[in-house]
Amino acid sequence: MWLAARSLRTALAQRQLVRAELRIADLVTTDLTGDSVVDVVARGKHLLIRLGSERTLHNHLRMDGSWRVQPSDRAVVDPHDHVRVVLGNDDATALGYRVHDLALVPTTDEATLVGHLGPDLLGPDWDAAEAARRLAADKDRSVGEALLDQRNLAGIGNIFKTEICFLRGLSPWTPMGDVSDIDGLVNLAHRVLAANRERYDHVTTGDSHAGRRTWVYGREGKPCSRCGTTVRVEWQGDPPRLSYWCPRCQPGPTPPTGRAAR
């Protein structure tokens, strides 16, 4: 999302829109043509496109959304491509594919959309102490679930959750009350995301070769890259997400369901 914001900012900021289409029922009659893009900001996993009319166009990529920028004279929108937003100036056109949660609100009301989020790991307002305080508040919650909760700290997805737990030697099912160094956990999360913010892939091992980018994520049934123990995977949380872990490098609680690992 951070990269998407930068790409859109470079293409659209401080330019007037000559083409603007919002292809969802609630906004299809809204005409942004002639408006200008002031800035594009990532807030956790949310994208805020701030307009000169003092309105903000909000969207979220979830698992399948994306933005692509094309030269305006070659921008083609295939009706079968699930393009939900088209924003273009004379030089560049941005296409929002399968973007979710589209909303147009006064910029002063952005908090109604993102005010619930915790400190943004890649934002200018990053506050490690506040993130640690929020994580520590629910002592019975597992570290895997707590890291994914955007109300605690904004920006961590399932890959980084999994890898951060591995790097700290924590089972994803460890209760937050049993995490001895929450400040260290938070600082590691910040370093890992900052190191990856300009990458479209995810590298936590320092090795960008295919198959060697992560320690345990996506490696179920394979040897742990550190100790050789078979990596396990199980569903965790609500909604359920897959948690990968090495039983040897990450000792502690195991899935409470008793289901066999995949």
LUMKEMI-421706 format. One record per residue: chain; x, y, z of N, C-alpha, C, O in turn; residue in three letters; residue number from 0. Coordinates in pm, whole numbers. Atoms other than C-alpha are relative to their C-alpha. Layout:
<atoms>
ATOM  unit      nu      nv      nw     cau     cav     caw      cu      cv      cw      ou      ov      ow  code  pos
ATOM     A       X       Y       Z       X       Y       Z       X       Y       Z       X       Y       Z   ALA  NUM
...
</atoms>
This chain:
<atoms>
ATOM  unit      nu      nv      nw     cau     cav     caw      cu      cv      cw      ou      ov      ow  code  pos
ATOM     A      82    -120       0       0       0       0      87     126       0      53     226     -63   MET    0
ATOM     A     -91    -115      -3     289     235      74      52      28    -141      61     144    -182   TRP    1
ATOM     A     -48     -18     136     423     176    -276    -111      49     -92     -87     131    -181   LEU    2
ATOM     A     113     -46      81      78     221    -429     -23     149      21     -47     223     -75   ALA    3
ATOM     A      18    -142     -28      44     556    -255     107      85     -67      77     190    -123   ALA    4
ATOM     A    -107     -75      64     383     669    -381     -18       7    -151       3     112    -211   ARG    5
ATOM     A      21       3     144     304     561    -736    -111      95     -42     -98     168    -140   SER    6
ATOM     A     112     -88      33     -30     742    -737      35     146      27      -6     235     -48   LEU    7
ATOM     A     -41    -138     -29     120    1050    -575      86      56    -112      67     170    -155   ARG    8
ATOM     A     -87     -44     109     388    1070    -844     -80      28    -126     -51     124    -197   THR    9
ATOM     A      76     -13     125     133    1027   -1123    -107     108       5    -134     173     -96   ALA   10
ATOM     A     120     -83      -4    -155    1239    -996      11     129      80     -61     225      52   LEU   11
ATOM     A      -1    -114     -93     -55    1486    -724      32     131     -71     117     138    -160   ALA   12
ATOM     A     -16    -136      52     -80    1857    -804     -38      11    -147      13      97    -219   GLN   13
ATOM     A      48      -2     137    -255    1781   -1132    -152      -3      -1    -215     -56      90   ARG   14
ATOM     A     145      -1      16    -610    1838   -1252     -46    -127     -69      18    -176    -162   GLN   15
ATOM     A      56     121      59    -824    1537   -1334     -78      35    -126    -168     119    -123   LEU   16
ATOM     A      75     -17     126    -944    1524   -1695     -87    -122     -26    -172    -122    -116   VAL   17
ATOM     A      82     121       9   -1091    1176   -1650     -18     -54     140      79     -70     214   ARG   18
ATOM     A      27      52    -134   -1259    1042   -1339    -126     -83      -4    -234     -33     -35   ALA   19
ATOM     A     114      92       0   -1486     739   -1312       3     -82     128     104    -144     161   GLU   20
ATOM     A      16      79    -121   -1610     579    -991    -106    -105     -31    -225     -74     -34   LEU   21
ATOM     A      87     102      55   -1761     249   -1099     -62     -90     107     -51    -212     102   ARG   22
ATOM     A      82      74     -97   -1971     149    -799    -132      74      12    -140     194     -14   ILE   23
ATOM     A     135     -56       4   -2340     207    -752     -14     129      79     -78     223      33   ALA   24
ATOM     A      20    -117     -86   -2315     458    -467      68     126     -53      29     237     -16   ASP   25
ATOM     A     -77    -117      44   -2069     685    -649       3      18    -151      72     105    -202   LEU   26
ATOM     A     -11       1     145   -2130     620   -1018     -39     135     -61      11     168    -169   VAL   27
ATOM     A      40    -129      55   -2296     961   -1070      89     115      47      68     230       6   THR   28
ATOM     A     -90    -104     -51   -2019    1151    -887     103      36    -106     172     -51    -158   THR   29
ATOM     A     -93     -45     104   -1814    1360   -1129     116      77      66      96     185     120   ASP   30
ATOM     A    -118     -66     -55   -1461    1445   -1014      82      71    -106     188     126     -76   LEU   31
ATOM     A     -73     -66     108   -1353    1580   -1352      16     148      31     -79     215      71   THR   32
ATOM     A     -29    -139     -31   -1188    1918   -1307      53      22     140     112     125     169   GLY   33
ATOM     A     -59      -6    -134   -1097    1848    -946     149     -29     -13     195     -73    -118   ASP   34
ATOM     A    -143      28       1    -731    1814    -855      36     -93     114     -33     -99     216   SER   35
ATOM     A     -51      87    -106    -536    1560    -654     106      77      77     206     120      20   VAL   36
ATOM     A     -95     -73     -84    -357    1727    -365     109     -93      51     228     -59      48   VAL   37
ATOM     A     -96      94     -56    -192    1421    -211     -62    -139       3    -184    -153      -4   ASP   38
ATOM     A      45     138     -16    -215    1042    -181      77     -57     119     200     -55     121   VAL   39
ATOM     A     -60      42    -126    -151     893     162     -44    -142      34    -161    -175      22   VAL   40
ATOM     A      32     133     -52    -132     535     289     -14      12     152      70      71     219   ALA   41
ATOM     A      21       4    -146    -274     485     637     -27    -145      36    -139    -194      20   ARG   42
ATOM     A      12     143     -19    -209     128     741     -26     -66    -134      54     -52    -226   GLY   43
ATOM     A      36      66     126    -381     -76     471    -104      78     -78    -164      26    -173   LYS   44
ATOM     A      98     -87      65    -605     214     366      73     102     -88     185     143     -57   HIS   45
ATOM     A     -57    -100      90    -541     455      79     -93     120      -2    -213     105     -22   LEU   46
ATOM     A      77    -124      -3    -654     817     100      48      91    -112     164     134    -113   LEU   47
ATOM     A     -31     -89     112    -664    1026    -219     -67     133      31    -189     146      21   ILE   48
ATOM     A      52    -129     -43    -704    1386    -107     -11      94    -119      82     109    -198   ARG   49
ATOM     A      33     -81     115    -865    1624    -353      -2     148      33     -15     188     149   LEU   50
ATOM     A       0    -144     -19    -852    1998    -405    -133      54      48    -139     163     104   GLY   51
ATOM     A     133     -40     -45   -1224    2016    -331     -21     -30     148    -133     -22     199   SER   52
ATOM     A       2      31    -143   -1138    1920      29     -85    -123      28    -153    -133     130   GLU   53
ATOM     A      61     133     -18   -1278    1571     -20     110    -105     -10     217     -81     -67   ARG   54
ATOM     A     -96     110       4   -1100    1240      23     -68    -124     -57    -177    -162     -14   THR   55
ATOM     A      47     126      55   -1150     928    -187      76    -113      70     198    -125      58   LEU   56
ATOM     A     -59     108     -78   -1089     626      34     -15    -132     -73    -116    -156    -139   HIS   57
ATOM     A      14     136      50   -1017     271     -76      94     -92      78     186     -47     146   ASN   58
ATOM     A     -76     105     -69    -873     -55      57      24    -111    -101     -66    -147    -177   HIS   59
ATOM     A     -32     102     100    -696    -323    -147     -42    -140      42     -61    -227     -43   LEU   60
ATOM     A      25     135     -52    -777    -623      77     101     -97     -64     220     -66     -73   ARG   61
ATOM     A     -92     101      51    -633    -939     -82      17       4    -152     115     -47    -204   MET   62
ATOM     A      -1      11     146    -711    -886    -450       3     133     -74       4     134    -197   ASP   63
ATOM     A       1    -129      66    -707    -513    -518     139      47     -42     240       2      13   GLY   64
ATOM     A    -128     -56      45    -436    -320    -701     -25     129     -77    -135     154    -126   SER   65
ATOM     A       1    -121      82    -357      10    -869     109     -11    -105     219     -59     -78   TRP   66
ATOM     A     -98      -1     107    -182      43   -1202      -5     137     -68    -112     193     -89   ARG   67
ATOM     A     -10    -131      66     -61     362   -1369      48     -20    -143     146     -91    -168   VAL   68
ATOM     A     -34      10     141     -48     396   -1747       9     140     -60     -53     233      -9   GLN   69
ATOM     A       5    -128      72      32     681   -1986    -142      25     -50    -206     -68    -100   PRO   70
ATOM     A     139     -27      35    -298     853   -2060     -31     -29    -145    -142     -72    -178   SER   71
ATOM     A      28      23     142    -261     822   -2435      -1    -149     -35     -32    -186    -149   ASP   72
ATOM     A       4     144      26    -233     443   -2398     -85     -74     103     -85    -197     107   ARG   73
ATOM     A      80      63    -104    -469     380   -2108    -123     -66     -61    -205      -1    -125   ALA   74
ATOM     A     113      77      52    -717     108   -2199     -68     -70     117      -2    -137     197   VAL   75
ATOM     A      76      64    -106    -991     -12   -1967     -83    -112     -60    -179     -87    -133   VAL   76
ATOM     A      75     116      47   -1111    -363   -2043    -121     -19      91    -106     -26     212   ASP   77
ATOM     A     121      12     -84   -1473    -402   -1925      -3    -127      84     -83    -136     177   PRO   78
ATOM     A      -4     124     -76   -1386    -749   -1794     108       1     109     128    -100     176   HIS   79
ATOM     A    -114      -5     -92   -1095    -631   -1576     -36      46     142      54      61     225   ASP   80
ATOM     A      44     -41    -134   -1302    -524   -1271      65     131      44     104     145     160   HIS   81
ATOM     A     -51    -132     -37   -1174    -166   -1282    -112      78      67    -218      97       8   VAL   82
ATOM     A     103     -71     -76   -1365      28   -1017      26     150      11     -64     227      44   ARG   83
ATOM     A     -33    -143      -4   -1182     362   -1030      93      32    -116     187     -42    -144   VAL   84
ATOM     A     -89     -54     103   -1028     558   -1317      24     146      33     -70     225      41   VAL   85
ATOM     A     -38    -138     -29    -839     879   -1235     114      37     -94     220     -26     -91   LEU   86
ATOM     A    -104     -33      96    -643    1051   -1509      17     148     -22     -78     226     -14   GLY   87
ATOM     A     -30    -135      46    -472    1373   -1605      53     -10    -143      43    -116    -206   ASN   88
ATOM     A     -44       1     140    -319    1469   -1939     112    -101     -25     127    -150    -137   ASP   89
ATOM     A    -118      86      21     -12    1251   -1882     -16    -142      52      34    -236     -10   ASP   90
ATOM     A       6     131     -64    -102     961   -1653    -142     -33      43    -219      54      82   ALA   91
ATOM     A     131      47     -43    -408     752   -1575      20    -117      96      92    -212      67   THR   92
ATOM     A      -7     104    -102    -447     539   -1262    -128     -82      -3    -239     -27      -2   ALA   93
ATOM     A     113      92       3    -672     234   -1271      -2     -81     129      97    -145     164   LEU   94
ATOM     A      15      76    -123    -802      80    -950     -74    -129     -27    -195    -128     -51   GLY   95
ATOM     A      57     132      27    -860    -293    -999     -50     -63     130      27     -80     225   TYR   96
ATOM     A      61      69    -115   -1098    -459    -752      28      73     133      37       8     237   ARG   97
ATOM     A     -19     -72    -127   -1038    -183    -495    -131      -5      78    -240      -4      20   VAL   98
ATOM     A     115      22     -87   -1272    -214    -199     -27     122      88      55     213     101   HIS   99
ATOM     A      39     -99    -102   -1457       5      52      15     143     -52      61     231      21   ASP  100
ATOM     A      -8    -136      56   -1474     306    -179     -96      92      74    -212      59      97   LEU  101
ATOM     A      83    -101     -67   -1602     615      -3      58     137     -32     179     154     -40   ALA  102
ATOM     A     -40    -139      24   -1592     987     -75     -53      83     115    -174      96     131   LEU  103
ATOM     A      41     -75    -119   -1595    1202     239      75     133       4     180     146     -58   VAL  104
ATOM     A     -79    -121     -23   -1493    1554     340     133     -39      65     137    -127     151   PRO  105
ATOM     A    -131      34     -55   -1122    1546     419       2      15     152      75     -57     221   THR  106
ATOM     A       6     -18    -146   -1205    1671     768     -64    -119      70     -55    -133     192   THR  107
ATOM     A      66     116     -59   -1401    1348     819      77    -130     -22      21    -238      -5   ASP  108
ATOM     A     -77     122      22   -1120    1104     738       2     -91     121      12    -213     109   GLU  109
ATOM     A      -6      80    -123   -1121     992    1099    -116     -99       8    -105    -201      77   ALA  110
ATOM     A     112      94      -2   -1460     827    1040      36    -130     -72     -29    -232     -52   THR  111
ATOM     A     -42     116      77   -1278     585     808     125     -66      56     139    -188      52   LEU  112
ATOM     A    -128      55     -46    -934     544     963      36      40     143     145      10     191   VAL  113
ATOM     A     -30     -46    -136    -959     697    1309      16    -111     101      72     -91     209   GLY  114
ATOM     A     -11     113     -93    -981     353    1469     138     -65      -4     169    -148      82   HIS  115
ATOM     A    -128      67      18    -633     256    1348     100      40     107      98     152     158   LEU  116
ATOM     A    -111     -31     -91    -334     234    1578     110      74     -74      93     109    -190   GLY  117
ATOM     A    -112     -69      64       0     402    1506      43     -71    -129      54    -193    -133   PRO  118
ATOM     A     -38      55     131     105     356    1143     150     -27      -2     231      64      16   ASP  119
ATOM     A    -140      41      -2     431     162    1120      85      76    -102     205      94     -80   LEU  120
ATOM     A     -75     -72     102     532     354     806     -45     146     -12     -11     213    -109   LEU  121
ATOM     A      52    -136       5     360     683     885      87      98      76     169      59     158   GLY  122
ATOM     A     -77    -102     -70     507    1011    1002     -38      13     148      34      73     227   PRO  123
ATOM     A      47      -7    -138     307     972    1325      31    -127      79     -29    -152     184   ASP  124
ATOM     A     -32     125     -67     463     639    1421      35      23     146     119     107     178   TRP  125
ATOM     A     -19     -14    -145     453     601    1799      18    -140      59     -80    -209      86   ASP  126
ATOM     A     -29     135     -47     624     285    1923     -55     -24     140    -105    -133     169   ALA  127
ATOM     A      48      19    -138     528     342    2287    -150     -22       2    -199    -105      79   ALA  128
ATOM     A     145      17       3     159     376    2202     -37    -137     -59    -130    -201     -12   GLU  129
ATOM     A      25     132      57     170      63    1984      23    -108     104     -56    -202     115   ALA  130
ATOM     A     -30      98    -104     331    -132    2268    -108       0     108    -147    -106     157   ALA  131
ATOM     A     105     -11    -101      70      -3    2513    -127     -72     -46    -191    -143      32   ARG  132
ATOM     A     122      64      52    -214    -119    2289      15    -152      -7     -79    -224      26   ARG  133
ATOM     A     -22     145       5     -62    -463    2235      -9     -63     139     -62    -172     155   LEU  134
ATOM     A      -5      55    -136     -13    -511    2608    -135       4      70    -153     -61     174   ALA  135
ATOM     A     125     -23     -70    -369    -410    2694     -84    -127      13    -158    -143     110   ALA  136
ATOM     A      78     124      -5    -520    -752    2616      96    -116      22     147    -175     -73   ASP  137
ATOM     A    -103      97     -36    -297    -997    2799     -33    -142     -44      58    -223     -63   LYS  138
ATOM     A      39     136      36    -497   -1307    2702      -1     -24    -151     -12    -139    -195   ASP  139
ATOM     A       7      16     144    -493   -1243    2329     132     -53     -54     239     -15      -5   ARG  140
ATOM     A    -123      55      57    -243   -1437    2118      76     107     -76      17     201    -130   SER  141
ATOM     A     -83     -99      67      48   -1245    1970     -31       3    -149     -26     109    -211   VAL  142
ATOM     A      33       3     143     -48   -1360    1619    -122      84     -32    -122     159    -129   GLY  143
ATOM     A     122     -78      22    -396   -1211    1645      22     148      33     -28     235     -38   GLU  144
ATOM     A     -22    -139     -41    -277    -897    1824      78      79    -104      50     196    -127   ALA  145
ATOM     A     -79     -70     102     -22    -813    1555     -82      33    -124     -56     133    -191   LEU  146
ATOM     A      84     -25     118    -286    -838    1282    -110     103      27    -167     157     -67   LEU  147
ATOM     A     106     -94     -35    -531    -615    1469      48     143     -30     134     196      40   ASP  148
ATOM     A     -44    -132      43    -495    -279    1293     -29     109     104      23     220      93   GLN  149
ATOM     A      25     -97    -107    -631    -105    1603     119      10      94     132     109     167   ARG  150
ATOM     A    -119      -3     -84    -307    -191    1781     115      73     -69     174     165     -13   ASN  151
ATOM     A    -100     -66      83     -62     -93    1509     -36     -31    -144     -72    -144    -177   LEU  152
ATOM     A      55      10     134    -144     -34    1145     108     -32    -102     211      35    -109   ALA  153
ATOM     A     -88      29     110      27    -200     854      48    -144     -12      97    -183    -117   GLY  154
ATOM     A     -51     136       3     112    -560     945    -103     -93     -65    -219     -96     -26   ILE  155
ATOM     A      82     102      63     -28    -831     717      45    -138      46     131    -150     134   GLY  156
ATOM     A     -23     135     -50     -19   -1207     754     144     -49     -20     197    -121      64   ASN  157
ATOM     A    -140      42      23     327   -1257     601      90      58     109     167     -16     171   ILE  158
ATOM     A     -88     -62     -99     495   -1008     832     -35     -45     141      55     -59     224   PHE  159
ATOM     A      37      55    -132     296   -1130    1133      75    -130      25     135    -150     130   LYS  160
ATOM     A     -63     130     -13     429   -1479    1072     150      11      18     208     -56     104   THR  161
ATOM     A    -145     -12      -5     787   -1373    1015      49      73     125     154      40     178   GLU  162
ATOM     A     -37     -71    -123     798   -1132    1309      -5     -95     119      83     -93     204   ILE  163
ATOM     A       7      99    -108     682   -1409    1542     121     -93      -4     178    -126     100   CYS  164
ATOM     A    -116      89      12     957   -1634    1406     126      71      48     203      15     127   PHE  165
ATOM     A    -122     -72     -34    1227   -1370    1441      10      30     150     121      44     202   LEU  166
ATOM     A      -1     -22    -144    1126   -1308    1803      -4    -132      79       1    -130     202   ARG  167
ATOM     A       4     130     -68    1111   -1683    1879    -128     -25      75    -127     -92     179   GLY  168
ATOM     A     129      12     -67     743   -1666    1970     -96     -89     -78    -112     -69    -199   LEU  169
ATOM     A     112      69      62     474   -1919    1895    -110     102     -27    -136     187      59   SER  170
ATOM     A     109     -95      26     189   -1727    1727    -113      -8     102    -192      86     113   PRO  171
ATOM     A     107      17     -99     -38   -1863    2002      42      45     140     -32      25     236   TRP  172
ATOM     A     -44     -52    -130     165   -1707    2284     -89     114      45    -106     209     -31   THR  173
ATOM     A      78    -113     -49     -59   -1483    2498      88     124      15     204     114      54   PRO  174
ATOM     A     -78    -123     -12      51   -1119    2495      52      19     142     159      78     161   MET  175
ATOM     A     -46     -12    -137      77   -1138    2872     127     -77      28     195     -51     127   GLY  176
ATOM     A    -121      80     -17     359   -1391    2830     116      50     -87     224      -9     -86   ASP  177
ATOM     A    -107     -58      83     560   -1176    2587      83      91      89      33     192     137   VAL  178
ATOM     A     -82     -70     -98     848   -1050    2796      52     135     -49      79     224      31   SER  179
ATOM     A     -57    -124      54     970    -775    2562     -88      51    -113     -57      32    -230   ASP  180
ATOM     A      91     -53     102     682    -607    2384      64     114     -76      39     131    -196   ILE  181
ATOM     A     -70    -109      69     898    -304    2306      90     -56    -110      96      -1    -220   ASP  182
ATOM     A     -85      62     101    1141    -532    2124     -81     -54    -117     -38     -44    -232   GLY  183
ATOM     A      89      50     105     854    -691    1931     -44     115     -91     -42     102    -213   LEU  184
ATOM     A      46    -117      77     726    -349    1823     113      58     -83      94      90    -200   VAL  185
ATOM     A    -113     -58      74    1069    -221    1725      41     -90    -117      78     -40    -223   ASN  186
ATOM     A     -30      91     110    1134    -533    1517    -102      15    -112     -65      18    -229   LEU  187
ATOM     A     104     -18     101     800    -490    1339      26     125     -82      10     124    -204   ALA  188
ATOM     A     -29    -125      71     894    -133    1253     119     -16     -94     115      33    -207   HIS  189
ATOM     A    -119      18      84    1237    -233    1121     -30     -88    -121      16     -59    -232   ARG  190
ATOM     A      29      92     109    1101    -520     911     -84      69    -107     -56      55    -226   VAL  191
ATOM     A      83     -68     100     831    -309     744      75     112     -69      60     132    -190   LEU  192
ATOM     A     -77    -108      62    1065     -16     688      99     -55    -103     122       7    -207   ALA  193
ATOM     A     -95      60      93    1317    -247     522     -67     -51    -127      -1     -68    -230   ALA  194
ATOM     A      71      56     114    1048    -379     288     -91      99     -72    -157      63    -169   ASN  195
ATOM     A     102     -90      53     851     -67     208      19      34    -148     -77      73    -214   ARG  196
ATOM     A     -21     -30     141    1011     -18    -134       8    -127     -84      58    -124    -197   GLU  197
ATOM     A      -3     127      71     974    -383    -235    -143     -47     -26    -231     -31      58   ARG  198
ATOM     A     130      60      28     679    -549    -407      -6    -144      50    -115    -197      71   TYR  199
ATOM     A      -1     130     -65     789    -886    -272      31      23     149      40     137     193   ASP  200
ATOM     A     -25     -12    -144     860    -958      96     124     -81      33     129    -201       6   HIS  201
ATOM     A    -125      69     -35    1208   -1044     222      28      24     148      43     138     191   VAL  202
ATOM     A     -33     -12    -142    1277   -1116     588     128     -73      35     180     -58     146   THR  203
ATOM     A    -122      78     -25    1579   -1345     554     126      73     -45     237      35      -7   THR  204
ATOM     A    -115     -66      61    1804   -1102     367      39     -61    -132     132     -13    -198   GLY  205
ATOM     A     -29      70     124    1803   -1340      69    -121      14     -92    -227     -40     -63   ASP  206
ATOM     A     113     -28      89    1584   -1226    -222     -22    -106    -107    -108     -88    -194   SER  207
ATOM     A      20     106      98    1617   -1546    -424    -133     -72      27    -174     -89     142   HIS  208
ATOM     A     128      70     -12    1290   -1731    -493      15    -121      91     110    -199      79   ALA  209
ATOM     A      -1     113     -93    1210   -1980    -217      84      22     124      85     -62     214   GLY  210
ATOM     A     -86     -25    -117    1451   -1819      30     -29     136      63      50     187     142   ARG  211
ATOM     A      29    -136     -48    1280   -1488     106     -57       3     141     -42     104     211   ARG  212
ATOM     A      61       3    -133    1097   -1595     422      54    -118      81     102    -216      25   THR  213
ATOM     A     -47     105     -90    1188   -1805     724     -99    -116       8     -60    -232      -5   TRP  214
ATOM     A      99     107     -15     862   -1996     768    -125      22     -85    -193     -75    -120   VAL  215
ATOM     A     125     -25      75     580   -1827     575       2     -74    -134      99     -64    -209   TYR  216
ATOM     A      12      73     125     462   -2048     287      88    -123      -9     102    -181    -117   GLY  217
ATOM     A     -96     112       2     704   -2325     389     -51    -122      76      29    -200     129   ARG  218
ATOM     A      53     114     -73     469   -2579     546      53    -131     -57      58    -151    -179   GLU  219
ATOM     A     -52     130      40     614   -2929     540     145       1     -42     203    -104     -68   GLY  220
ATOM     A    -140     -11      39     960   -2798     452      86      21     124      34      57     230   LYS  221
ATOM     A     -88     -22    -115    1264   -2777     681      10     148      35      20     233     -54   PRO  222
ATOM     A     -26    -136     -45    1298   -2463     889     135      46     -54     232     -29     -49   CYS  223
ATOM     A    -124     -51      58    1562   -2244     727     111      17     103     228      30      68   SER  224
ATOM     A    -100     -19    -106    1736   -2208    1063      43    -132      62     163    -156      80   ARG  225
ATOM     A     -36     119     -78    1718   -2546    1238     -32    -132     -69      13    -237     -24   CYS  226
ATOM     A      31     122      72    1578   -2797     990    -127     -71      44    -168    -167     -19   GLY  227
ATOM     A     125      60     -45    1263   -2882    1188    -110      29    -101    -111     134    -165   THR  228
ATOM     A     108     -17      96     952   -2930     975     -91     115      41    -141     120     154   THR  229
ATOM     A      87    -116     -25     753   -2607     948    -146     -45      -1    -186    -122     -88   VAL  230
ATOM     A     142      34     -11     388   -2639    1053     -86     121     -34     -39     235     -35   ARG  231
ATOM     A      94    -107      31      81   -2437     962    -137     -38      55    -177    -154      53   VAL  232
ATOM     A     136      22     -49    -264   -2396    1115     -77     131      -7     -18     239      -4   GLU  233
ATOM     A      86    -119      -2    -558   -2158    1100       2      62     139      12      -7     241   TRP  234
ATOM     A       1     -71    -128    -566   -1891    1368     -87     124     -12     -87     192    -115   GLN  235
ATOM     A      73    -125      -9    -800   -1613    1471    -137      -2     -66    -180    -104    -121   GLY  236
ATOM     A     132     -18      57   -1137   -1483    1356      -8     141     -61     -11     239      14   ASP  237
ATOM     A       4     108      99   -1151   -1439    1064     131     -76      -2     237     -20      27   PRO  238
ATOM     A    -121      82      -8    -904   -1726    1036     104      36    -105      72      61    -221   PRO  239
ATOM     A    -113     -20      90    -561   -1666     886     101    -111      28     109    -161     140   ARG  240
ATOM     A     -97     106     -18    -286   -1921     832     122      51      76     181     153      40   LEU  241
ATOM     A    -122     -30     -74      -5   -1912    1086     100    -113     -21      70    -229       6   SER  242
ATOM     A    -110      94      19     322   -2085    1000      97      17     117     119     128     164   TYR  243
ATOM     A     -96     -13    -108     574   -2167    1272      90    -123       6      54    -231     -40   TRP  244
ATOM     A     -94     108     -24     874   -2378    1361     -10     -39     147      23      42     233   CYS  245
ATOM     A      18      39    -140     802   -2578    1680     127       9      83     120      28     205   PRO  246
ATOM     A    -126      -5     -75    1171   -2577    1775      45     144      22      82     181     134   ARG  247
ATOM     A     -44    -140     -12    1258   -2212    1706    -102      87      71     -69     194     122   CYS  248
ATOM     A     107     -78     -61     924   -2092    1840     -75     -85     103    -191    -119      82   GLN  249
ATOM     A      66      84    -101     848   -2294    2153    -113      76      67    -113     199      71   PRO  250
ATOM     A     111     -64     -69     529   -2227    2341    -130     -65     -38    -131    -178     -87   GLY  251
ATOM     A     131      59      24     155   -2281    2301     -16     -42    -146      42      16    -237   PRO  252
ATOM     A      33      50     133      25   -2478    2003    -148      24     -25    -221      61      67   THR  253
ATOM     A     141     -26      31    -311   -2449    1824     -93     -72      97     -74    -191     121   PRO  254
ATOM     A      88      61    -100    -591   -2514    2075    -100     -99     -57    -163    -173      18   PRO  255
ATOM     A     104      84      59    -809   -2698    1825      39    -147      -3     -49    -234      -8   THR  256
ATOM     A     -45     138       7    -596   -3012    1819      -5     -56    -140      20    -176    -158   GLY  257
ATOM     A       1      48     137    -634   -3034    1440     142     -27     -48     237      36      -2   ARG  258
ATOM     A    -132      31      54    -348   -3186    1247      48     116     -85     -31     182    -152   ALA  259
ATOM     A     -58    -105      81    -112   -2940    1084      -9     -37    -147      -3    -155    -182   ALA  260
ATOM     A      -4      25     143    -130   -2903     711     143     -29     -42     169     -54    -160   ARG  261
</atoms>
